[in-house]
Amino acid sequence: HNLEMKHLPGADPELVLLSHRYEELERIPLSDMTREEINQLVQELGFYRKETPDAPVPEEFQFAPAKPLPTLLPPQAPTADGKTPPKHDKEEHPDL
């Protein structure tokens, strides 16, 4: 779940990890890895493996392996006048 394979003829295989904003975080070369090692790596990274292609994904894995958004937000610091800025609702994305 949340893993997409794209075959690029002539390119060395690599796993490209993206942020929730589709920004590249890391590239992991796969050329020297066996299928079993790649499966283990994907599992260690927190991807969920469905039993069958059309099987439902448990709610706790819907956004796996991404971390929940609140952990990505920096803590709110007081402003120059000593007041703390208003906090965002847990469900509200700060860019919206």
DSSP file with accessible surface (Angstrom, degrees, kcal/mol):
  #  RESIDUE AA STRUCTURE BP1 BP2  ACC     N-H-->O    O-->H-N    N-H-->O    O-->H-N    TCO  KAPPA ALPHA  PHI   PSI    X-CA   Y-CA   Z-CA
    1    1 A H              0   0   54      0, 0.0    47,-0.5     0, 0.0     3,-0.1   0.000 360.0 360.0 360.0 138.0    0.0    0.0    0.0
    2    2 A N        +     0   0   85      1,-0.2     2,-0.4    45,-0.1    60,-0.0   0.760 360.0 114.3  64.8  28.3    1.3    3.5   -0.9
    3    3 A L        -     0   0   91      2,-0.0     2,-0.4    44,-0.0    -1,-0.2  -0.997  44.2-172.3-130.0 127.6    4.0    2.0   -3.0
    4    4 A E        -     0   0  146     -2,-0.4     2,-0.5    -3,-0.1     0, 0.0  -0.977  10.3-150.7-123.5 132.8    4.1    2.5   -6.8
    5    5 A M        -     0   0  166     -2,-0.4     2,-0.5    10,-0.1    10,-0.0  -0.885  11.7-175.4-104.9 131.0    6.5    0.7   -9.2
    6    6 A K        -     0   0  152     -2,-0.5     2,-0.6     2,-0.0    -2,-0.0  -0.994  17.0-144.3-124.0 124.7    7.6    2.4  -12.4
    7    7 A H        -     0   0  148     -2,-0.5    -2,-0.0     6,-0.1     0, 0.0  -0.788  15.5-173.5 -89.8 120.2    9.8    0.6  -14.8
    8    8 A L    >   -     0   0  113     -2,-0.6     3,-2.1     3,-0.2    -2,-0.0  -0.931  26.4-127.0-114.5 104.0   12.3    2.9  -16.6
    9    9 A P  T 3  S+     0   0  111      0, 0.0     3,-0.1     0, 0.0    -2,-0.0  -0.236  91.2  10.1 -53.5 130.7   14.1    1.0  -19.3
   10   10 A G  T 3  S+     0   0   90      1,-0.3     2,-0.3     0, 0.0     0, 0.0   0.258 101.1 116.9  86.0 -12.2   17.9    1.3  -18.9
   11   11 A A  S <  S-     0   0   55     -3,-2.1    -1,-0.3     1,-0.1    -3,-0.2  -0.653  71.4-112.8 -90.3 144.8   17.7    2.9  -15.5
   12   12 A D        -     0   0  127     -2,-0.3     2,-0.1    -3,-0.1    -1,-0.1  -0.561  42.5-105.1 -70.0 138.4   19.2    1.3  -12.4
   13   13 A P        +     0   0   71      0, 0.0    17,-2.6     0, 0.0    18,-0.7  -0.403  51.0 163.6 -69.1 137.8   16.4    0.3  -10.0
   14   14 A E  E     -A   29   0A  88     15,-0.3     2,-0.6    16,-0.2    -3,-0.0  -0.989  38.3-123.4-151.1 152.4   16.0    2.5   -6.9
   15   15 A L  E     -A   28   0A  20     13,-3.0    13,-2.9    -2,-0.3     2,-0.6  -0.879  25.7-160.3 -97.0 122.6   13.4    3.2   -4.2
   16   16 A V  E     -A   27   0A  53     -2,-0.6     2,-0.5    11,-0.2    11,-0.2  -0.934   4.2-154.5-108.0 117.9   12.5    6.9   -4.1
   17   17 A L  E     -A   26   0A  29      9,-2.9     8,-3.5    -2,-0.6     9,-1.3  -0.807  13.0-166.0 -95.0 130.3   10.9    8.0   -0.9
   18   18 A L  E     -A   24   0A  90     -2,-0.5     6,-0.2     6,-0.2     2,-0.0  -0.861  16.1-123.7-116.4 151.5    8.6   11.1   -1.1
   19   19 A S    >   -     0   0   22      4,-2.7     3,-2.2    -2,-0.3    -1,-0.1  -0.231  43.5 -91.4 -78.7 177.2    7.1   13.3    1.6
   20   20 A H  T 3  S+     0   0   90      1,-0.3    -1,-0.1     2,-0.1    49,-0.0   0.708 132.5  53.4 -65.5 -14.5    3.4   14.0    1.9
   21   21 A R  T 3  S-     0   0  115      2,-0.1    -1,-0.3     0, 0.0     3,-0.1   0.153 122.8-108.4-101.5  14.7    4.0   16.9   -0.4
   22   22 A Y  S <  S+     0   0  191     -3,-2.2     2,-0.4     1,-0.2    -2,-0.1   0.766  70.1 147.8  63.0  29.8    5.7   14.7   -3.0
   23   23 A E        -     0   0  112      1,-0.0    -4,-2.7     2,-0.0     2,-0.2  -0.779  56.4-106.5 -91.1 138.3    9.1   16.1   -2.2
   24   24 A E  E     +A   18   0A 103     -2,-0.4    -6,-0.2    -6,-0.2     3,-0.1  -0.453  41.3 171.6 -68.0 128.1   12.0   13.7   -2.6
   25   25 A L  E     -     0   0A 119     -8,-3.5     2,-0.3     1,-0.4    -7,-0.2   0.793  61.1 -12.4-102.2 -41.1   13.4   12.6    0.8
   26   26 A E  E     -A   17   0A 103     -9,-1.3    -9,-2.9     2,-0.0     2,-0.4  -0.986  48.3-143.5-162.5 150.0   15.8    9.8   -0.1
   27   27 A R  E     -A   16   0A 113     -2,-0.3   -11,-0.2   -11,-0.2   -13,-0.0  -0.994  15.8-166.7-120.9 128.4   16.9    7.5   -2.9
   28   28 A I  E     -A   15   0A  26    -13,-2.9   -13,-3.0    -2,-0.4     2,-0.1  -0.955  19.2-132.7-117.4 115.1   17.9    3.9   -2.1
   29   29 A P  E     -A   14   0A  94      0, 0.0   -15,-0.3     0, 0.0     3,-0.0  -0.429  20.9-176.4 -67.1 139.5   19.7    1.9   -4.8
   30   30 A L    >   +     0   0   26    -17,-2.6     3,-1.9    -2,-0.1   -16,-0.2   0.445  53.3 101.5-114.7  -3.1   18.2   -1.6   -5.3
   31   31 A S  T 3  S+     0   0   61    -18,-0.7    -1,-0.1     1,-0.3   -17,-0.1   0.831  87.4  41.7 -54.9 -40.6   20.6   -3.0   -7.9
   32   32 A D  T 3  S+     0   0  161      2,-0.1     2,-0.3    -3,-0.0    -1,-0.3   0.310  98.8  95.9 -93.2   9.2   22.7   -5.1   -5.4
   33   33 A M    <   -     0   0   56     -3,-1.9     2,-0.1     4,-0.0    -3,-0.0  -0.778  67.8-130.9-104.3 146.2   19.7   -6.3   -3.4
   34   34 A T     >  -     0   0   67     -2,-0.3     4,-2.4     1,-0.1     5,-0.2  -0.402  33.1-104.0 -81.4 167.4   17.8   -9.6   -3.7
   35   35 A R  H  > S+     0   0  187      1,-0.2     4,-2.6     2,-0.2     5,-0.2   0.907 124.0  51.9 -57.6 -42.3   14.0   -9.7   -3.9
   36   36 A E  H  > S+     0   0  134      1,-0.2     4,-2.3     2,-0.2    -1,-0.2   0.902 109.3  49.5 -62.9 -41.3   13.9  -10.9   -0.3
   37   37 A E  H  > S+     0   0   88      2,-0.2     4,-2.6     1,-0.2    -1,-0.2   0.899 111.2  49.3 -65.7 -39.0   16.2   -8.0    0.9
   38   38 A I  H  X S+     0   0   45     -4,-2.4     4,-2.7     2,-0.2     5,-0.2   0.931 110.9  49.8 -65.8 -44.1   14.0   -5.5   -1.0
   39   39 A N  H  X S+     0   0   65     -4,-2.6     4,-2.0     1,-0.2    -2,-0.2   0.913 112.4  48.0 -59.6 -41.8   10.8   -7.0    0.6
   40   40 A Q  H  X S+     0   0  107     -4,-2.3     4,-2.8     2,-0.2    -2,-0.2   0.922 111.0  50.9 -65.7 -42.9   12.5   -6.8    4.1
   41   41 A L  H  X S+     0   0   29     -4,-2.6     4,-2.0     2,-0.2    -2,-0.2   0.942 110.1  48.8 -59.2 -48.4   13.6   -3.2    3.4
   42   42 A V  H  <>S+     0   0   25     -4,-2.7     5,-1.9     1,-0.2     4,-0.5   0.913 112.8  48.3 -61.2 -40.3   10.0   -2.1    2.4
   43   43 A Q  H ><5S+     0   0  150     -4,-2.0     3,-1.4    -5,-0.2    -1,-0.2   0.929 110.2  51.2 -66.5 -42.8    8.6   -3.8    5.5
   44   44 A E  H 3<5S+     0   0  134     -4,-2.8    -1,-0.2     1,-0.3    -2,-0.2   0.817 104.1  58.7 -63.8 -30.4   11.2   -2.1    7.8
   45   45 A L  T 3<5S-     0   0   58     -4,-2.0    -1,-0.3    -5,-0.2    -2,-0.2   0.606 122.9-106.7 -75.4 -11.6   10.3    1.3    6.3
   46   46 A G  T < 5 +     0   0   32     -3,-1.4    -3,-0.2    -4,-0.5     2,-0.1   0.581  64.3 152.3 100.3  11.8    6.7    0.7    7.4
   47   47 A F      < -     0   0   29     -5,-1.9     2,-0.4    17,-0.1    -1,-0.3  -0.485  42.5-126.1 -72.4 147.1    4.9   -0.1    4.2
   48   48 A Y        -     0   0   54    -47,-0.5     2,-0.6    13,-0.2    -1,-0.1  -0.812  14.7-147.8 -96.5 131.1    1.8   -2.3    4.6
   49   49 A R        -     0   0  183     -2,-0.4     2,-0.1    -6,-0.0     3,-0.0  -0.881  13.8-141.9-101.7 118.0    1.5   -5.4    2.5
   50   50 A K        -     0   0   68     -2,-0.6     7,-0.1     1,-0.1     4,-0.0  -0.446  13.3-129.6 -75.4 150.1   -2.0   -6.3    1.5
   51   51 A E  S    S+     0   0  171      5,-0.2    -1,-0.1     1,-0.2     3,-0.0   0.894  94.0   5.7 -64.7 -42.1   -3.0  -10.0    1.4
   52   52 A T  S >  S-     0   0   67      4,-0.1     3,-1.8     1,-0.0    -1,-0.2  -0.945  85.6-104.0-136.9 158.7   -4.4   -9.6   -2.1
   53   53 A P  T 3  S+     0   0  117      0, 0.0    -3,-0.0     0, 0.0    -2,-0.0   0.827 121.9  41.3 -55.5 -31.8   -4.4   -6.6   -4.5
   54   54 A D  T 3  S+     0   0  142      2,-0.0    -3,-0.0    -4,-0.0     0, 0.0   0.367  87.3 122.4 -99.9   8.9   -8.0   -5.8   -3.8
   55   55 A A    <   -     0   0   19     -3,-1.8    -5,-0.1     1,-0.1     2,-0.0  -0.353  68.9-105.4 -69.2 147.0   -7.9   -6.4    0.0
   56   56 A P        -     0   0  116      0, 0.0    -5,-0.2     0, 0.0    -4,-0.1  -0.365  27.5-128.5 -70.8 153.5   -8.9   -3.5    2.3
   57   57 A V        -     0   0   20     -7,-0.1     5,-0.1    -2,-0.0    -7,-0.0  -0.906  27.6-111.9-103.7 126.5   -6.1   -1.6    4.1
   58   58 A P    >   -     0   0   42      0, 0.0     3,-2.1     0, 0.0     4,-0.4  -0.242  28.4-114.9 -55.7 147.3   -6.6   -1.1    7.9
   59   59 A E  G >  S+     0   0  173      1,-0.3     3,-1.6     2,-0.2     4,-0.3   0.861 113.7  59.9 -54.6 -39.2   -7.3    2.5    8.9
   60   60 A E  G 3  S+     0   0  146      1,-0.3    -1,-0.3     2,-0.1     3,-0.1   0.678 109.1  44.8 -67.2 -13.4   -4.0    2.7   10.9
   61   61 A F  G X  S+     0   0   73     -3,-2.1     3,-1.1     1,-0.1    -1,-0.3   0.345  79.4 104.4-108.6   4.2   -2.1    2.0    7.7
   62   62 A Q  T <  S+     0   0   76     -3,-1.6    -2,-0.1    -4,-0.4    -1,-0.1   0.872  96.8  25.9 -55.4 -39.1   -3.9    4.3    5.3
   63   63 A F  T >  S+     0   0  167     -4,-0.3     3,-1.8    -3,-0.1    -1,-0.3   0.244 101.4 170.9-109.6  12.4   -1.1    6.8    5.3
   64   64 A A  T <   +     0   0   11     -3,-1.1   -16,-0.2     1,-0.3   -18,-0.1  -0.382  57.7  22.9 -66.8 145.2    1.7    4.4    6.1
   65   65 A P  T 3  S+     0   0   42      0, 0.0    -1,-0.3     0, 0.0   -18,-0.1  -0.950 104.2  95.9 -90.4  12.8    4.6    4.7    6.2
   66   66 A A  S <  S-     0   0   58     -3,-1.8    -3,-0.1     1,-0.1     3,-0.1  -0.263  75.5-118.7 -62.8 148.2    4.1    8.5    6.6
   67   67 A K        -     0   0  146      1,-0.1    -1,-0.1    -3,-0.1     5,-0.1  -0.570  41.7 -88.6 -80.8 150.0    4.2   10.0   10.0
   68   68 A P    >>  -     0   0   89      0, 0.0     3,-1.3     0, 0.0     4,-0.5  -0.292  39.4-115.1 -58.9 144.1    1.0   11.7   11.2
   69   69 A L  H >> S+     0   0   48      1,-0.3     3,-2.1     2,-0.2     4,-0.8   0.855 109.1  64.4 -52.7 -43.0    1.0   15.4   10.3
   70   70 A P  H >4 S+     0   0   76      0, 0.0     3,-0.7     0, 0.0    -1,-0.3   0.845  98.1  56.4 -56.3 -29.5    1.1   16.8   13.9
   71   71 A T  H <4 S+     0   0   97     -3,-1.3    -2,-0.2     1,-0.2    -4,-0.0   0.712 103.4  55.8 -74.3 -15.9    4.6   15.3   14.4
   72   72 A L  H << S+     0   0   89     -3,-2.1    -1,-0.2    -4,-0.5    -3,-0.1   0.650  89.6  89.7 -87.5 -16.1    5.8   17.2   11.3
   73   73 A L  S << S-     0   0   66     -4,-0.8     3,-0.1    -3,-0.7     0, 0.0  -0.632  79.2-123.2 -85.4 136.4    4.7   20.6   12.6
   74   74 A P        -     0   0   97      0, 0.0    -2,-0.1     0, 0.0    -1,-0.1  -0.408  37.9 -93.5 -71.8 153.1    7.2   22.6   14.7
   75   75 A P        -     0   0  125      0, 0.0     2,-0.5     0, 0.0     0, 0.0  -0.340  44.3-105.7 -64.5 148.9    6.1   23.7   18.2
   76   76 A Q        -     0   0   89     -3,-0.1     3,-0.0     9,-0.1    11,-0.0  -0.637  35.4-157.6 -80.0 124.6    4.5   27.1   18.4
   77   77 A A        -     0   0   67     -2,-0.5     6,-0.0     1,-0.1    -1,-0.0  -0.732  28.2 -95.4 -98.7 151.2    6.8   29.7   20.0
   78   78 A P        -     0   0   87      0, 0.0     6,-0.3     0, 0.0    -1,-0.1  -0.300  42.2-121.3 -62.1 148.6    5.5   32.9   21.7
   79   79 A T    >   -     0   0   65      4,-3.0     3,-2.3     1,-0.1     5,-0.0  -0.216  37.1 -85.2 -81.5 179.4    5.6   36.0   19.4
   80   80 A A  T 3  S+     0   0  117      1,-0.3    -1,-0.1     2,-0.1     0, 0.0   0.813 129.7  55.2 -59.1 -31.1    7.5   39.2   20.2
   81   81 A D  T 3  S-     0   0  108      2,-0.2    -1,-0.3     1,-0.1     3,-0.1   0.403 120.2-109.1 -86.4   7.0    4.6   40.6   22.3
   82   82 A G  S <  S+     0   0   55     -3,-2.3     2,-0.3     1,-0.3    -2,-0.1   0.410  78.9 126.5  86.8  -3.4    4.7   37.4   24.4
   83   83 A K        -     0   0  146     -5,-0.1    -4,-3.0    -6,-0.0    -1,-0.3  -0.676  60.5-125.4 -89.5 142.4    1.5   36.0   23.1
   84   84 A T        -     0   0   80     -2,-0.3     3,-0.1    -6,-0.3    -7,-0.0  -0.724  30.8-114.2 -84.4 131.3    1.4   32.5   21.7
   85   85 A P        -     0   0   34      0, 0.0    -1,-0.1     0, 0.0    -9,-0.1  -0.252  46.0 -82.2 -60.6 155.7   -0.1   32.3   18.2
   86   86 A P        -     0   0  115      0, 0.0     2,-0.2     0, 0.0     0, 0.0  -0.296  48.2-120.2 -60.9 141.5   -3.4   30.5   17.9
   87   87 A K        -     0   0  179     -3,-0.1     2,-0.2     1,-0.1     3,-0.1  -0.571  22.3-119.6 -82.7 147.7   -3.1   26.7   17.6
   88   88 A H        -     0   0   83     -2,-0.2    -1,-0.1     1,-0.1     2,-0.0  -0.590  32.3-103.4 -82.6 146.3   -4.4   24.8   14.6
   89   89 A D    >   -     0   0  105     -2,-0.2     3,-1.3     1,-0.1    -1,-0.1  -0.375  33.3-113.9 -62.3 147.1   -7.0   22.2   15.0
   90   90 A K  T 3  S+     0   0  179      1,-0.3    -1,-0.1    -3,-0.1   -21,-0.1   0.839 117.7  44.6 -54.4 -35.9   -5.6   18.7   14.8
   91   91 A E  T 3  S+     0   0  173      2,-0.1     2,-0.4   -22,-0.0    -1,-0.3   0.603  95.2  95.0 -84.9 -12.9   -7.5   18.0   11.6
   92   92 A E    <   -     0   0   91     -3,-1.3    -4,-0.1     2,-0.0     3,-0.0  -0.667  69.2-140.6 -86.7 129.9   -6.6   21.4   10.0
   93   93 A H    >   -     0   0   37     -2,-0.4     3,-1.8     1,-0.1    -4,-0.1  -0.743  12.5-136.0 -86.6 131.4   -3.7   21.5    7.7
   94   94 A P  T 3  S+     0   0   41      0, 0.0    -1,-0.1     0, 0.0    -2,-0.0   0.735 101.4  56.3 -63.3 -19.8   -1.6   24.7    8.2
   95   95 A D  T 3         0   0  102     -3,-0.0    -3,-0.0     0, 0.0    -2,-0.0   0.477 360.0 360.0 -89.4  -3.6   -1.3   25.3    4.4
   96   96 A L    <         0   0  174     -3,-1.8    -4,-0.0     0, 0.0     0, 0.0  -0.655 360.0 360.0 -96.6 360.0   -5.0   25.2    3.8
